[in-house]
Amino acid sequence: MARSRVTARRPPPPRAEERAMAEQTERLGPMDLSTFLISLASNVSVHLDPAHKAYDVALAKQTIDILEMLEVKTQGNRTEEEDTLISGILYQTRLAYCDAVKG
């Protein structure tokens, strides 16, 4: 009985887009809760800036709602620094939202 030879296939080389994304991830460093919260806060700022093309008060409110949900869902699992950060971000984003709505 003849044995069939099995050869391992090498995965195809990464495409240019995949390489670029991997390089960007390396430059930015690992994602953690603080980085994610700051990213969401930045989105709120952009959505509340009338001079920005992404101005959208409803999206700002939705992002604040996401921050509030994260505050509740991560309670008891955050560091002291993360507690301080999320409280400060919520205070600032809510204040900015109220100012934007009042006009």
Residue pairs with C-beta under 8 A, 6 or more apart in sequence:
14 22
29 35
33 74
33 78
33 82
34 81
34 82
34 85
37 67
37 70
37 82
37 85
37 86
37 89
38 85
38 89
40 63
40 66
40 67
40 70
40 89
41 67
41 89
41 92
41 93
43 59
43 60
43 63
44 60
44 63
44 64
44 67
44 93
44 96
44 97
45 93
45 96
46 52
46 54
46 55
47 54
47 55
47 56
47 57
47 59
47 60
47 63
48 55
48 57
48 60
48 96
48 97
48 100
49 55
57 97
57 100
57 101
60 93
60 96
60 97
60 100
61 97
63 93
64 90
64 93
64 94
64 97
67 86
67 89
67 90
67 93
68 90
70 86
71 86
71 87
71 90
74 82
74 86
78 86
